[in-house]
C-alpha cells in the first residue's frame, strides 16, 4: 500500500467546499508558488518541513500539490510515513487546478 490516495481537481473542489478541515501543501519552488497557488495552501519545502509536521493536525485530510502530479506522490507517501492519516496527491498538480480555474 502506498499510504496515500489520488485526488482529482473536482474531488478537491468538493472536499474543500464540504469542509474547512482540508490542509493543502504545495511543494513547488517558492517563485512558482508566489506566481500562483491554490487558496489557503502552504508552500512546503525542506526548510519548513519539520516545523510544518510538528504543528500540523495529523488527523485532517492533507492534499499535496506539485506541478503536474508526479512529485507530489512521493511527498504524499513520505508525509503518510510521518504520521498523517489521510493523505492525497492531486492528480495533474497545480497545472490541472489552474486550468480548471481559468
Backbone as CSV, one residue per row, in Angstrom:
resi,resn,N_x,N_y,N_z,CA_x,CA_y,CA_z,C_x,C_y,C_z
1,UNK,0.847,-1.193,0.000,0.000,0.000,0.000,0.881,1.240,0.000
2,UNK,0.513,2.201,-0.827,1.333,3.395,-0.983,1.185,4.375,0.177
3,UNK,0.078,4.320,0.899,-0.099,5.220,2.028,-0.810,6.511,1.691
4,UNK,-1.047,6.774,0.416,-1.782,7.974,0.026,-2.788,7.608,-1.058
5,UNK,-3.724,8.535,-1.307,-4.737,8.324,-2.334,-4.587,9.402,-3.401
6,UNK,-5.047,9.087,-4.588,-5.068,10.077,-5.666,-6.352,10.886,-5.560
7,UNK,-6.264,12.166,-5.923,-7.401,13.065,-5.821,-7.475,13.903,-7.090
8,UNK,-8.651,13.977,-7.698,-8.814,14.824,-8.877,-9.084,16.258,-8.441
9,UNK,-8.953,17.186,-9.375,-9.234,18.592,-9.077,-10.689,18.742,-8.629
10,UNK,-11.613,18.062,-9.319,-13.030,18.149,-8.936,-13.250,17.623,-7.524
11,UNK,-12.582,16.522,-7.177,-12.715,15.977,-5.821,-12.178,16.964,-4.784
12,UNK,-11.070,17.641,-5.108,-10.521,18.641,-4.189,-11.495,19.795,-4.008
13,UNK,-12.115,20.234,-5.089,-13.088,21.334,-5.004,-14.242,20.922,-4.094
14,UNK,-14.787,19.722,-4.300,-15.897,19.250,-3.467,-15.466,19.067,-2.013
15,UNK,-14.274,18.529,-1.814,-13.769,18.315,-0.462,-13.612,19.655,0.259
16,UNK,-13.090,20.654,-0.442,-12.870,21.975,0.160,-14.186,22.674,0.466
17,UNK,-15.190,22.464,-0.394,-16.499,23.080,-0.161,-17.210,22.422,1.015
18,UNK,-16.974,21.132,1.211,-17.657,20.383,2.262,-17.040,20.598,3.637
19,UNK,-15.763,20.988,3.675,-15.080,21.099,4.961,-13.951,22.120,4.900
20,UNK,-13.772,22.828,6.006,-12.650,23.762,6.105,-11.441,23.060,6.718
21,UNK,-11.573,21.766,6.941,-10.526,20.989,7.597,-9.406,20.555,6.652
22,UNK,-9.577,20.750,5.349,-8.601,20.256,4.368,-7.336,21.107,4.412
23,UNK,-6.188,20.440,4.551,-4.889,21.105,4.523,-4.298,20.876,3.132
24,UNK,-3.794,21.934,2.504,-3.179,21.809,1.185,-1.749,22.314,1.281
25,UNK,-0.795,21.455,0.887,0.605,21.871,0.846,1.088,21.805,-0.591
26,UNK,1.805,22.818,-0.993,2.305,22.967,-2.363,3.822,22.823,-2.299
27,UNK,4.365,21.818,-2.979,5.802,21.551,-2.893,6.593,22.144,-4.063
28,UNK,5.943,22.984,-4.867,6.674,23.647,-5.954,7.642,24.677,-5.375
29,UNK,8.547,25.169,-6.202,9.519,26.162,-5.719,8.800,27.449,-5.326
30,UNK,9.454,28.242,-4.497,8.810,29.424,-3.930,8.417,30.452,-4.990
31,UNK,9.180,30.582,-6.067,8.831,31.540,-7.127,7.543,31.113,-7.828
32,UNK,7.412,29.827,-8.112,6.187,29.326,-8.749,5.000,29.495,-7.809
33,UNK,5.208,29.209,-6.532,4.153,29.373,-5.536,3.721,30.833,-5.467
34,UNK,4.697,31.749,-5.465,4.389,33.175,-5.390,3.623,33.646,-6.624
35,UNK,3.898,33.030,-7.777,3.234,33.413,-9.020,1.774,32.951,-9.064
36,UNK,1.449,31.929,-8.283,0.077,31.440,-8.236,-0.003,30.149,-7.448
37,UNK,-1.059,30.003,-6.655,-1.230,28.785,-5.864,-2.697,28.628,-5.473
38,UNK,-3.027,27.458,-4.986,-4.375,27.175,-4.517,-4.607,27.994,-3.240
39,UNK,-5.751,28.689,-3.146,-6.020,29.497,-1.943,-5.863,28.676,-0.660
40,UNK,-5.268,29.295,0.335,-5.053,28.728,1.673,-4.015,27.604,1.699
41,UNK,-3.309,27.397,0.585,-2.263,26.368,0.598,-0.993,26.938,1.220
42,UNK,-0.138,26.041,1.652,1.129,26.410,2.279,2.244,25.903,1.384
43,UNK,3.244,26.745,1.141,4.400,26.322,0.349,5.323,25.511,1.260
44,UNK,5.392,24.218,0.999,6.179,23.307,1.835,7.500,23.003,1.140
45,UNK,8.599,23.199,1.872,9.924,22.919,1.309,10.812,22.318,2.400
46,UNK,12.030,21.998,2.043,12.938,21.358,3.003,13.205,22.229,4.230
47,UNK,13.152,23.552,4.065,13.439,24.455,5.173,12.322,24.477,6.222
48,UNK,11.054,24.350,5.797,9.961,24.455,6.764,9.244,23.128,7.016
49,UNK,9.740,22.037,6.450,9.087,20.732,6.562,8.941,20.268,8.014
50,UNK,10.027,20.265,8.763,9.985,19.783,10.153,9.044,20.639,10.993
51,UNK,9.092,21.951,10.802,8.221,22.870,11.545,6.759,22.611,11.178
52,UNK,6.474,22.391,9.895,5.105,22.123,9.461,4.580,20.833,10.091
53,UNK,5.388,19.780,10.017,4.971,18.484,10.569,4.700,18.604,12.069
54,UNK,5.554,19.350,12.774,5.407,19.490,14.222,4.107,20.197,14.603
55,UNK,3.648,21.133,13.754,2.466,21.911,14.101,1.182,21.492,13.415
56,UNK,1.257,20.558,12.483,0.085,20.186,11.686,-0.828,19.219,12.428
57,UNK,-2.082,19.201,12.032,-3.052,18.258,12.574,-2.980,16.989,11.727
58,UNK,-2.447,15.927,12.298,-2.223,14.677,11.565,-3.521,13.969,11.173
59,UNK,-4.636,14.361,11.785,-5.905,13.685,11.517,-6.730,14.341,10.414
60,UNK,-6.399,15.584,10.059,-7.143,16.271,9.000,-6.617,15.839,7.630
61,UNK,-7.492,15.839,6.617,-7.035,15.483,5.264,-5.918,16.420,4.807
62,UNK,-4.909,15.845,4.166,-3.759,16.599,3.673,-3.599,16.321,2.182
63,UNK,-3.654,17.389,1.374,-3.514,17.265,-0.073,-2.171,17.859,-0.479
64,UNK,-1.366,17.075,-1.205,-0.051,17.519,-1.661,-0.143,17.882,-3.141
65,UNK,0.361,19.078,-3.471,0.293,19.606,-4.831,1.703,19.877,-5.337
66,UNK,1.964,19.490,-6.587,3.228,19.849,-7.243,2.866,20.460,-8.603
67,UNK,3.763,20.399,-9.574,3.495,20.980,-10.887,2.463,20.175,-11.675
68,UNK,2.701,18.860,-11.823,1.863,18.028,-12.693,1.338,16.763,-12.016
69,UNK,1.536,16.614,-10.730,1.009,15.455,-10.018,1.953,14.272,-9.923
70,UNK,3.221,14.465,-10.241,4.182,13.372,-10.160,4.985,13.433,-8.852
71,UNK,5.674,14.529,-8.607,6.496,14.677,-7.397,5.655,14.619,-6.131
72,UNK,4.407,15.040,-6.238,3.541,15.044,-5.055,3.275,13.633,-4.547
73,UNK,3.404,12.623,-5.421,3.152,11.254,-4.987,4.190,10.789,-3.967
74,UNK,5.468,11.047,-4.230,6.491,10.632,-3.265,6.418,11.486,-2.001
75,UNK,6.080,12.764,-2.153,5.932,13.632,-0.977,4.740,13.182,-0.133
76,UNK,3.643,12.793,-0.782,2.458,12.319,-0.064,2.777,11.034,0.694
77,UNK,3.519,10.155,0.057,3.913,8.904,0.696,4.789,9.196,1.921
78,UNK,5.732,10.118,1.781,6.609,10.500,2.885,5.798,11.080,4.042
79,UNK,4.864,11.975,3.738,4.060,12.595,4.795,3.183,11.564,5.489
80,UNK,2.711,10.577,4.751,1.954,9.489,5.368,2.846,8.725,6.340
81,UNK,4.093,8.480,5.954,5.044,7.782,6.826,5.343,8.592,8.088
82,UNK,5.202,9.918,7.994,5.469,10.790,9.148,4.292,10.842,10.120
83,UNK,3.158,10.219,9.749,2.045,10.149,10.682,0.731,10.744,10.215
84,UNK,0.707,11.365,9.044,-0.561,11.881,8.525,-1.414,10.702,8.078
85,UNK,-2.683,10.679,8.525,-3.550,9.529,8.268,-4.252,9.573,6.924
86,UNK,-4.631,10.757,6.466,-5.497,10.907,5.299,-4.798,11.796,4.275
87,UNK,-3.916,11.196,3.464,-3.047,11.959,2.561,-3.430,11.710,1.109
88,UNK,-3.418,12.784,0.321,-3.779,12.719,-1.092,-2.709,13.398,-1.938
89,UNK,-2.552,12.905,-3.166,-1.728,13.563,-4.179,-2.696,14.091,-5.226
90,UNK,-2.591,15.380,-5.556,-3.501,15.980,-6.530,-3.094,15.585,-7.940
91,UNK,-3.953,14.809,-8.601,-3.688,14.388,-9.980,-3.651,15.609,-10.893
92,UNK,-2.599,15.696,-11.707,-2.451,16.829,-12.618,-1.802,18.036,-11.980
93,UNK,-1.662,18.012,-10.654,-0.967,19.074,-9.933,-1.592,20.454,-10.095
94,UNK,-0.753,21.469,-9.863,-1.234,22.846,-9.947,-1.672,23.183,-11.363
95,UNK,-1.024,22.585,-12.384,-1.431,22.905,-13.751,-2.878,22.527,-14.000
96,UNK,-3.305,21.353,-13.502,-4.694,20.930,-13.678,-5.637,21.830,-12.889
97,UNK,-5.246,22.204,-11.672,-6.072,23.083,-10.865,-6.208,24.441,-11.547
98,UNK,-5.093,24.939,-12.062,-5.077,26.243,-12.744,-5.966,26.216,-13.983
99,UNK,-5.901,25.156,-14.770,-6.752,25.026,-15.960,-8.229,25.028,-15.583
100,UNK,-8.566,24.349,-14.510,-9.958,24.263,-14.065,-10.473,25.612,-13.568
101,UNK,-9.564,26.499,-13.207,-9.961,27.800,-12.664,-9.639,28.964,-13.607
102,UNK,-9.430,28.656,-14.878,-9.114,29.757,-15.819,-10.333,30.164,-16.619
